[in-house]
Amino acid sequence: MVVGLRIHGELVVDPKLMPDGKSIKDFQALLHQGYSRTTTTASASSSSPTPLLPLAPPTRPCPRSANKPKMLIFIRKQNRVLLNLPQVVTACRRAGFAPHVMNLRRQTPLAAIHAALASADAMVAVHGAAVTHFLFMRPGSVLLQIVPVGLDWAADAFYGKPAQQLGLDYLEYRVAPEESSLAAEYGLNSTVVRTPWVISSRGWWEMKKVYMDRQNVTVNVKRFADLLRAARARLRNTTACAAKPAAPLR
């Protein structure tokens, strides 16, 4: 861990600024080792974390339950709530995924979240802190982030770019003005909905108060389904249930 006045970026470790050339992939490998190993003397003494193996073409038949790619849907309860969750789950199923809804609580063990994501092929989440858990996903898996109105920059900087640096396929669903609860509260043609940069220019806390704390979303299922099909196509020849790939990703 580096503590000081210099930041490499959001969820980024710049190898050029590290004395040993380590990157965010090394940090991910450390997380994987910590949350997946059994407590043995050998594992405890290991000084070289094993990186997450990427998704790969199956070299053995997948279990019947894993014939469809596993998709985790992370939900929120207080703000940025996905209001039409049942329809989204149905759309995921129709696109060829096996959807699993995850309702995280403060007491949810990180080891349980790691186990769920390390064995998943895709993740769907509305922009928020829980998206950080993409660090548990295997290279080659898909992260689909639902981006509420006014949060485009934050979604890309905090999670989009870092996810791609880890080798994930990253897709964005940008919420349209009429899909945001802010349209009903402020008006579809209001400054809040149509020109979010005006509000954001007043500072982080003003932006947070409006776009993060007061907003829920209802995605257009037809438009969302198009993105799901694109995600499914990217996973056509790979799966998290595959046997070990030829070599780990370094």
Backbone bond lengths (Angstrom), bond angles and torsions (degrees), N, CA, C in turn:
res aa  C-N    CA-C-N  psi(-1)  N-CA   C-N-CA  omega(-1)  CA-C   N-CA-C  phi
1 M - - - 1.459 - - 1.526 109.28 -
2 V 1.331 115.71 136.40 1.456 121.24 177.38 1.520 108.52 -107.82
3 V 1.328 116.59 122.60 1.464 121.64 178.68 1.521 107.99 -117.23
4 G 1.323 116.62 126.02 1.453 118.92 -179.54 1.507 111.71 169.73
5 L 1.321 116.33 -158.77 1.457 122.09 -175.00 1.518 112.79 -94.22
6 R 1.311 118.17 -3.67 1.459 121.34 -176.51 1.524 109.85 -108.86
7 I 1.330 116.20 131.73 1.463 121.21 177.43 1.526 108.93 -117.70
8 H 1.313 116.53 136.85 1.463 120.85 179.88 1.518 111.48 -76.83
9 G 1.319 116.38 -25.97 1.459 122.48 -175.06 1.517 108.32 148.22
10 E 1.318 116.44 179.48 1.461 120.91 178.85 1.529 110.00 -78.06
11 L 1.322 117.02 118.44 1.468 122.79 -179.11 1.530 111.51 52.42
12 V 1.321 115.14 41.07 1.463 121.06 -177.20 1.524 109.03 -129.86
13 V 1.327 115.46 140.36 1.458 121.59 168.39 1.523 106.33 -120.85
14 D 1.315 117.49 113.27 1.463 122.08 -177.73 1.525 108.86 -84.47
15 P 1.339 118.03 112.68 1.474 120.35 -177.80 1.522 112.73 -57.24
16 K 1.335 116.38 -30.55 1.470 119.66 -177.84 1.529 111.84 -68.64
17 L 1.328 116.41 -20.60 1.464 120.37 -179.97 1.523 112.57 -99.27
18 M 1.331 116.07 0.66 1.460 120.46 -179.53 1.523 109.95 -103.18
19 P 1.330 118.19 135.60 1.469 119.97 -178.22 1.520 113.32 -62.37
20 D 1.337 117.61 -27.19 1.465 120.46 -179.13 1.522 112.49 -106.41
21 G 1.335 117.66 7.72 1.461 120.98 176.50 1.513 115.07 72.21
22 K 1.317 118.04 17.21 1.463 120.20 -178.27 1.527 110.54 -74.54
23 S 1.347 115.13 155.53 1.460 121.53 -177.31 1.526 109.70 -128.34
24 I 1.314 116.15 -177.07 1.461 121.41 178.44 1.526 110.89 -62.15
25 K 1.339 117.15 -25.31 1.464 119.92 178.55 1.530 110.92 -67.22
26 D 1.316 116.40 -32.90 1.465 119.49 176.40 1.526 110.83 -68.53
27 F 1.328 116.34 -37.23 1.466 119.78 176.08 1.524 110.29 -65.58
28 Q 1.336 116.49 -41.05 1.464 119.94 177.50 1.529 110.59 -61.89
29 A 1.330 116.36 -40.89 1.461 120.19 178.80 1.529 111.19 -61.82
30 L 1.329 116.05 -37.85 1.462 120.51 177.81 1.529 110.87 -64.63
31 L 1.343 116.66 -42.12 1.461 120.65 176.39 1.525 110.70 -60.92
32 H 1.318 115.21 -44.85 1.465 120.30 -178.49 1.524 110.66 -61.68
33 Q 1.326 115.78 -42.99 1.466 119.47 179.22 1.526 110.83 -63.90
34 G 1.308 116.23 -44.03 1.455 120.26 -175.98 1.513 113.83 -66.59
35 Y 1.336 116.91 -36.71 1.464 120.01 -174.68 1.524 114.06 -95.16
36 S 1.326 118.02 -11.63 1.460 118.41 -176.12 1.521 114.03 -112.65
37 R 1.329 118.13 -17.51 1.462 118.85 -174.73 1.525 111.33 -76.05
38 T 1.313 115.21 156.22 1.462 120.52 169.62 1.523 107.49 -87.71
39 T 1.292 116.93 155.75 1.462 120.88 -176.52 1.524 109.54 -80.74
40 T 1.315 114.49 93.63 1.464 120.16 177.59 1.521 108.59 -131.08
41 T 1.311 116.03 162.42 1.460 119.99 179.15 1.509 110.85 -61.69
42 A 1.350 115.35 -39.03 1.461 119.29 -177.40 1.514 110.86 -64.17
43 S 1.333 115.84 -45.63 1.463 118.28 -177.75 1.517 110.71 -69.92
44 A 1.323 116.20 -35.57 1.459 119.23 -178.78 1.517 111.64 -66.45
45 S 1.336 116.69 -29.71 1.453 119.55 -177.30 1.516 112.46 -92.16
46 S 1.336 116.80 -2.50 1.457 119.33 -178.88 1.516 110.51 -67.19
47 S 1.331 116.80 131.10 1.464 120.65 179.66 1.519 111.98 -107.74
48 S 1.325 117.85 -1.97 1.461 122.01 -178.92 1.515 109.39 -121.85
49 P 1.335 118.02 93.51 1.461 120.63 -179.70 1.521 111.67 -57.24
50 T 1.330 115.94 138.82 1.459 121.17 178.17 1.521 109.57 -83.28
51 P 1.335 118.10 125.97 1.462 119.38 -178.38 1.513 111.53 -69.60
52 L 1.324 115.98 155.62 1.459 120.66 174.14 1.517 109.22 -62.00
53 L 1.319 116.47 131.76 1.456 119.86 176.83 1.520 109.43 -77.46
54 P 1.326 117.64 140.07 1.463 119.55 -178.96 1.511 112.15 -71.69
55 L 1.332 115.59 161.62 1.457 120.09 171.02 1.520 108.41 -58.86
56 A 1.316 116.73 150.32 1.459 119.91 -175.35 1.516 110.26 -149.25
57 P 1.350 117.18 161.82 1.468 119.34 173.69 1.519 109.55 -60.44
58 P 1.336 118.32 137.48 1.462 120.20 -179.49 1.524 111.39 -61.14
59 T 1.329 116.70 133.56 1.455 120.45 174.30 1.526 110.30 -106.47
60 R 1.318 115.89 4.23 1.463 122.44 174.96 1.521 107.05 -149.19
61 P 1.310 119.03 158.74 1.468 119.58 178.28 1.521 110.76 -62.24
62 C 1.327 116.10 135.27 1.461 119.84 175.88 1.520 109.27 -75.42
63 P 1.319 118.29 152.85 1.465 119.79 173.09 1.517 110.27 -55.49
64 R 1.321 115.57 152.41 1.464 119.79 -177.76 1.530 111.71 -54.05
65 S 1.344 115.79 -37.94 1.458 120.04 -178.44 1.523 112.61 -70.99
66 A 1.347 116.66 -14.20 1.464 120.36 -177.49 1.520 112.09 -106.70
67 N 1.340 116.83 14.73 1.458 119.60 178.42 1.521 111.41 -62.38
68 K 1.331 115.96 -29.59 1.457 120.57 176.06 1.526 108.77 -102.63
69 P 1.325 117.04 142.18 1.466 119.01 178.14 1.526 110.94 -59.25
70 K 1.313 115.37 137.88 1.463 121.18 -179.60 1.525 110.12 -81.59
71 M 1.324 116.07 124.50 1.458 121.37 178.39 1.527 110.00 -118.44
72 L 1.323 116.59 124.42 1.461 121.47 175.17 1.526 109.42 -94.86
73 I 1.322 116.04 131.84 1.458 122.12 177.44 1.526 107.53 -112.31
74 F 1.323 116.63 110.46 1.458 121.50 179.33 1.526 108.81 -86.80
75 I 1.321 117.00 127.49 1.461 119.99 -177.35 1.525 110.77 -112.95
76 R 1.330 114.46 156.17 1.452 122.57 177.68 1.519 108.77 -116.31
77 K 1.334 116.78 154.07 1.463 120.53 -174.65 1.525 114.02 -115.54
78 Q 1.326 118.85 -23.55 1.463 120.51 -172.14 1.522 113.57 -106.67
79 N 1.301 117.96 -41.67 1.459 121.86 176.74 1.524 108.96 -148.78
80 R 1.314 114.78 164.22 1.465 120.85 -171.90 1.533 110.56 50.38
81 V 1.312 113.49 42.42 1.467 121.37 -179.93 1.525 109.22 -77.11
82 L 1.319 116.31 138.56 1.463 121.92 174.30 1.525 107.30 -84.36
83 L 1.322 116.69 99.68 1.460 121.29 -168.49 1.522 113.60 -71.93
84 N 1.321 117.79 -26.72 1.470 119.58 178.74 1.531 110.78 -109.40
85 L 1.326 115.28 48.61 1.467 121.48 -179.47 1.525 113.14 -54.47
86 P 1.342 121.21 -46.38 1.472 119.61 -179.02 1.526 113.00 -56.95
87 Q 1.333 116.78 -39.46 1.461 119.82 178.92 1.530 111.36 -68.90
88 V 1.329 116.50 -34.78 1.460 120.42 177.55 1.525 110.58 -66.95
89 V 1.322 117.05 -42.46 1.469 120.86 177.52 1.524 110.27 -60.04
90 T 1.324 116.70 -43.67 1.466 120.89 178.34 1.520 110.81 -62.30
91 A 1.333 117.16 -41.85 1.463 120.98 179.15 1.523 111.15 -62.82
92 C 1.324 117.02 -39.53 1.469 120.95 177.63 1.523 110.66 -62.54
93 R 1.312 115.63 -42.40 1.460 120.28 179.80 1.533 110.63 -64.79
94 R 1.311 116.61 -43.05 1.466 120.62 -179.58 1.528 112.29 -67.77
95 A 1.330 116.57 -25.88 1.462 120.28 178.60 1.523 112.11 -79.70
96 G 1.327 116.88 -4.68 1.458 120.26 176.48 1.508 115.08 104.52
97 F 1.325 117.34 12.72 1.464 121.12 178.47 1.528 111.09 -99.81
98 A 1.318 114.93 160.10 1.465 121.84 168.79 1.523 106.58 -103.92
99 P 1.352 117.78 95.68 1.468 120.06 -173.78 1.524 113.20 -78.96
100 H 1.317 116.16 141.88 1.461 123.47 175.45 1.527 107.22 -131.37
101 V 1.326 117.13 121.73 1.463 121.58 -179.37 1.526 109.53 -86.72
102 M 1.331 116.04 129.79 1.465 121.40 178.63 1.520 109.66 -115.67
103 N 1.317 115.74 118.06 1.462 122.41 176.97 1.521 107.65 -105.51
104 L 1.322 116.26 93.47 1.458 120.31 -175.30 1.521 111.18 -74.97
105 R 1.316 115.11 140.62 1.460 122.36 173.77 1.526 108.64 -121.83
106 R 1.309 116.24 166.20 1.464 119.48 -179.21 1.525 111.81 -59.21
107 Q 1.336 115.97 -30.73 1.462 119.26 -177.27 1.528 112.86 -90.66
108 T 1.339 118.01 1.82 1.465 119.71 177.79 1.523 109.35 -64.61
109 P 1.333 119.03 121.48 1.466 120.56 -178.37 1.524 111.17 -63.73
110 L 1.313 116.61 136.61 1.461 120.16 177.57 1.522 111.28 -61.70
111 A 1.327 116.63 -31.37 1.465 119.61 178.51 1.524 111.05 -62.28
112 A 1.332 117.10 -35.53 1.466 120.70 178.50 1.522 110.91 -69.82
113 I 1.330 116.39 -39.11 1.463 120.04 177.84 1.526 109.89 -66.20
114 H 1.326 116.33 -42.17 1.464 120.40 178.03 1.520 111.09 -60.17
115 A 1.325 116.66 -46.26 1.467 120.17 -178.93 1.522 111.06 -60.60
116 A 1.340 116.49 -39.79 1.462 120.19 -179.51 1.521 111.42 -67.13
117 L 1.326 117.37 -43.55 1.464 120.23 -175.46 1.522 112.98 -79.62
118 A 1.329 117.61 -33.92 1.462 119.65 179.12 1.519 111.55 -66.32
119 S 1.337 116.79 -21.03 1.465 120.82 178.77 1.526 111.79 -103.61
120 A 1.335 117.00 8.79 1.465 120.96 -177.65 1.520 110.73 -100.00
121 D 1.327 114.43 159.18 1.462 121.11 176.47 1.520 111.99 -100.78
122 A 1.327 116.93 -23.52 1.459 120.44 -175.89 1.521 110.15 -154.54
123 M 1.320 114.56 157.50 1.467 121.60 179.09 1.519 108.93 -138.55
124 V 1.332 116.10 136.73 1.465 122.86 174.73 1.520 107.85 -120.08
125 A 1.329 116.62 133.03 1.465 119.75 178.55 1.515 109.66 -157.98
126 V 1.331 115.41 143.31 1.456 120.51 169.56 1.526 107.68 -74.17
127 H 1.330 116.37 143.48 1.465 121.47 -177.80 1.527 111.53 -48.21
128 G 1.327 115.00 128.35 1.456 121.55 179.62 1.514 109.81 170.46
129 A 1.313 116.58 177.29 1.462 121.82 -174.14 1.523 113.00 -57.81
130 A 1.334 117.56 -31.44 1.469 120.46 -177.60 1.520 112.61 -63.40
131 V 1.333 117.12 -22.30 1.466 119.56 179.46 1.528 110.41 -63.68
132 T 1.330 117.07 -22.30 1.468 120.97 177.50 1.524 111.70 -55.27
133 H 1.312 116.97 -23.36 1.464 119.99 -178.99 1.525 113.11 -67.58
134 F 1.338 118.14 -3.42 1.468 118.72 174.34 1.530 110.39 -60.15
135 L 1.341 117.17 -17.35 1.465 120.40 176.29 1.524 111.87 -61.03
136 F 1.331 117.71 -18.45 1.459 121.59 178.89 1.528 112.16 -89.20
137 M 1.330 118.50 -4.59 1.467 121.37 -173.59 1.522 111.39 -87.78
138 R 1.320 114.64 152.94 1.458 120.40 -179.97 1.526 111.25 -79.56
139 P 1.340 117.82 145.43 1.464 119.97 172.44 1.532 110.11 -54.88
140 G 1.319 116.41 138.28 1.461 120.79 -178.46 1.507 113.37 96.20
141 S 1.337 117.67 -14.53 1.463 120.08 175.71 1.530 108.85 -80.21
142 V 1.333 115.60 170.53 1.465 121.29 -172.22 1.524 110.60 -111.59
143 L 1.322 115.96 130.09 1.463 122.29 171.04 1.520 107.89 -108.99
144 L 1.334 115.97 120.33 1.460 121.55 178.29 1.526 107.70 -114.59
145 Q 1.312 115.37 109.06 1.468 120.84 -176.96 1.529 109.92 -101.82
146 I 1.322 115.80 127.92 1.461 121.57 174.56 1.525 107.11 -89.14
147 V 1.332 115.86 119.73 1.466 121.38 -172.07 1.527 110.24 -106.53
148 P 1.333 118.10 108.22 1.461 120.98 178.50 1.530 112.13 -65.33
149 V 1.314 115.95 164.58 1.462 122.33 177.45 1.531 109.86 -56.30
150 G 1.330 115.84 135.02 1.458 120.98 175.61 1.505 115.84 84.93
151 L 1.338 117.83 0.18 1.467 120.39 -175.78 1.524 112.56 -119.16
152 D 1.325 117.12 20.17 1.465 121.12 -177.01 1.527 111.97 -58.18
153 W 1.336 115.80 -50.88 1.466 118.98 -176.34 1.524 110.75 -63.55
154 A 1.321 116.95 -46.90 1.466 120.70 -178.11 1.524 111.28 -61.12
155 A 1.328 116.54 -41.77 1.467 120.63 -178.83 1.522 111.23 -61.97
156 D 1.323 116.24 -42.46 1.461 120.31 -178.33 1.524 111.48 -72.88
157 A 1.332 116.67 -45.02 1.464 120.41 -175.71 1.521 112.54 -71.70
158 F 1.335 117.43 -41.86 1.457 120.64 -174.85 1.526 112.91 -79.02
159 Y 1.337 116.97 -34.31 1.468 119.44 -171.81 1.529 114.33 -130.24
160 G 1.319 117.94 -38.38 1.459 120.36 -176.07 1.515 113.17 -61.77
161 K 1.313 116.26 -58.66 1.471 120.44 -178.68 1.532 111.82 -64.90
162 P 1.346 119.61 -45.89 1.465 118.79 177.99 1.525 113.37 -59.53
163 A 1.328 117.63 -37.73 1.466 120.45 179.33 1.519 110.94 -63.05
164 Q 1.320 116.44 -40.87 1.463 119.70 179.30 1.525 111.13 -66.94
165 Q 1.328 117.11 -34.58 1.464 119.72 177.62 1.523 111.71 -65.63
166 L 1.325 116.91 -24.26 1.466 120.87 177.42 1.522 112.11 -86.58
167 G 1.329 116.86 0.05 1.458 119.87 178.18 1.509 114.41 89.17
168 L 1.333 117.27 15.25 1.463 120.01 176.35 1.526 109.95 -85.03
169 D 1.325 116.03 149.98 1.460 120.90 168.22 1.519 106.88 -80.79
170 Y 1.316 116.23 121.90 1.463 120.03 -174.60 1.519 110.65 -112.02
171 L 1.339 115.45 129.71 1.459 122.15 177.14 1.522 108.90 -128.52
172 E 1.334 115.77 146.70 1.460 121.36 179.33 1.517 110.72 -121.23
173 Y 1.316 115.50 137.73 1.464 121.24 167.76 1.519 106.37 -112.15
174 R 1.331 116.22 109.17 1.463 120.55 -179.39 1.521 109.71 -89.40
175 V 1.299 115.05 119.00 1.462 121.82 -177.50 1.527 109.66 -64.74
176 A 1.326 116.83 128.56 1.459 122.03 177.34 1.527 109.54 -76.72
177 P 1.340 117.85 156.33 1.471 120.42 -177.99 1.522 113.48 -51.36
178 E 1.335 116.88 -42.50 1.465 119.94 -177.44 1.526 112.83 -73.12
179 E 1.338 118.02 -10.91 1.463 121.91 179.09 1.534 112.44 -91.97
180 S 1.316 116.04 -4.40 1.463 121.39 -178.63 1.521 110.60 -97.65
181 S 1.323 116.28 141.71 1.466 120.28 176.43 1.527 111.75 -65.84
182 L 1.331 116.87 -17.13 1.460 120.50 178.31 1.521 111.61 -65.54
183 A 1.332 116.91 -25.86 1.465 120.38 178.94 1.518 110.87 -63.93
184 A 1.333 116.51 -39.29 1.464 120.20 178.73 1.526 111.19 -73.77
185 E 1.322 116.56 -32.88 1.467 120.31 -176.76 1.526 112.86 -78.62
186 Y 1.342 116.13 -42.12 1.462 120.02 -174.52 1.526 113.93 -109.76
187 G 1.343 116.87 -17.25 1.454 120.65 -175.29 1.517 110.70 107.15
188 L 1.327 116.30 138.38 1.463 121.09 -175.27 1.524 112.21 -60.33
189 N 1.317 117.82 -33.52 1.462 121.30 -177.35 1.525 113.06 -102.59
190 S 1.316 116.76 18.38 1.465 120.80 179.71 1.525 111.10 -73.79
191 T 1.318 115.49 162.14 1.461 120.89 175.96 1.523 110.97 -59.85
192 V 1.319 116.84 -39.39 1.463 121.42 -179.58 1.518 111.26 -56.64
193 V 1.321 117.09 -42.08 1.466 121.58 -174.96 1.524 112.24 -87.28
194 R 1.316 117.53 -40.64 1.462 120.77 -171.84 1.526 114.04 -89.92
195 T 1.311 117.98 -31.09 1.471 120.83 -178.94 1.530 110.26 -132.40
196 P 1.333 116.52 69.09 1.472 120.78 -176.49 1.524 113.96 -57.10
197 W 1.338 116.81 -27.58 1.462 119.34 -177.71 1.528 111.59 -60.80
198 V 1.331 116.70 -27.49 1.464 120.05 178.56 1.531 109.99 -63.85
199 I 1.327 116.34 -43.41 1.470 120.73 178.45 1.522 110.27 -70.44
200 S 1.331 116.42 -43.18 1.466 120.75 -177.77 1.521 111.80 -63.18
201 S 1.342 117.03 -29.76 1.464 120.52 -179.22 1.526 112.15 -66.44
202 R 1.318 117.20 -13.44 1.469 121.18 179.05 1.529 112.34 -82.44
203 G 1.331 116.23 -4.63 1.459 119.51 177.19 1.519 112.87 120.02
204 W 1.343 114.45 163.61 1.461 121.56 -175.27 1.520 112.38 -57.88
205 W 1.335 117.17 -45.59 1.460 119.49 -173.59 1.520 111.92 -67.65
206 E 1.318 117.09 -34.52 1.461 119.65 176.90 1.529 110.20 -67.97
207 M 1.338 115.64 -42.63 1.463 120.23 177.05 1.522 110.92 -61.52
208 K 1.330 116.28 -44.62 1.467 120.83 -179.44 1.524 111.09 -62.41
209 K 1.327 116.58 -43.77 1.463 121.01 -177.39 1.525 111.74 -58.96
210 V 1.337 116.36 -38.81 1.467 120.36 -176.21 1.523 111.80 -87.60
211 Y 1.328 116.92 -55.65 1.464 120.46 -168.02 1.529 114.27 -88.60
212 M 1.313 117.46 -22.98 1.458 119.53 -179.72 1.528 112.32 -101.75
213 D 1.334 116.65 -38.50 1.464 119.80 -174.07 1.524 114.07 -91.28
214 R 1.338 118.17 -23.23 1.467 120.10 -172.08 1.529 113.14 -112.95
215 Q 1.304 118.20 3.12 1.461 120.68 -170.35 1.527 113.62 -110.56
216 N 1.339 115.97 135.34 1.460 123.86 168.32 1.522 107.68 -123.94
217 V 1.323 117.04 166.06 1.466 119.32 -174.61 1.528 111.49 -134.13
218 T 1.329 114.78 147.88 1.465 123.13 172.31 1.519 106.50 -128.07
219 V 1.325 117.10 100.15 1.459 119.44 -173.99 1.525 110.93 -72.71
220 N 1.321 115.01 151.83 1.459 121.75 172.80 1.529 107.26 -75.79
221 V 1.306 117.07 109.42 1.465 120.95 -171.18 1.521 111.71 -61.74
222 K 1.318 117.36 -37.03 1.465 119.89 179.80 1.525 110.71 -64.72
223 R 1.319 116.74 -45.90 1.470 120.34 178.79 1.526 110.72 -67.22
224 F 1.321 116.85 -37.73 1.454 120.74 178.52 1.525 110.79 -66.11
225 A 1.321 116.90 -36.31 1.462 121.18 179.90 1.524 111.42 -62.90
226 D 1.325 116.88 -34.46 1.470 119.98 177.35 1.525 110.43 -61.49
227 L 1.319 116.20 -40.53 1.462 120.42 179.30 1.530 110.94 -70.02
228 L 1.318 116.62 -35.96 1.465 120.51 177.07 1.520 111.18 -63.26
229 R 1.318 116.54 -39.60 1.472 119.52 178.13 1.524 110.71 -65.61
230 A 1.323 116.51 -36.80 1.466 119.68 176.22 1.526 110.59 -64.51
231 A 1.325 116.23 -40.62 1.467 120.51 177.78 1.522 110.86 -63.93
232 R 1.314 116.25 -42.17 1.469 120.75 179.91 1.514 110.79 -64.23
233 A 1.324 117.03 -38.07 1.463 120.57 179.92 1.528 111.04 -64.38
234 R 1.300 117.21 -35.40 1.464 120.75 179.81 1.524 111.87 -68.89
235 L 1.325 116.36 -21.65 1.464 121.00 -179.42 1.519 112.25 -101.60
236 R 1.328 116.57 10.63 1.464 120.50 -171.37 1.519 112.40 -54.85
237 N 1.325 117.51 -40.24 1.463 120.15 -173.78 1.524 113.41 -113.48
238 T 1.332 116.50 16.49 1.459 119.54 178.94 1.512 109.79 -135.08
239 T 1.315 116.02 160.08 1.463 120.25 178.78 1.519 110.30 -160.97
240 A 1.315 116.22 149.90 1.466 120.87 177.77 1.521 111.83 -72.15
241 C 1.338 117.61 -14.73 1.463 119.22 -179.32 1.522 111.68 -89.00
242 A 1.347 117.26 3.61 1.461 120.01 -179.12 1.519 110.87 -66.70
243 A 1.321 114.43 158.21 1.461 118.70 173.84 1.523 108.94 -71.85
244 K 1.326 116.70 -179.38 1.454 120.11 -175.16 1.526 111.19 -59.61
245 P 1.345 118.27 133.74 1.446 121.26 173.59 1.521 110.27 -68.24
246 A 1.313 115.07 173.87 1.453 119.62 -176.60 1.528 111.86 -61.75
247 A 1.337 116.47 -38.42 1.463 118.89 -177.87 1.512 109.67 -152.03
248 P 1.322 117.91 149.81 1.463 120.10 178.07 1.512 110.89 -71.95
249 L 1.327 115.41 155.48 1.460 121.26 177.47 1.518 108.42 -82.75
250 R 1.318 116.29 125.39 1.474 121.13 178.81 1.513 109.88 -107.61
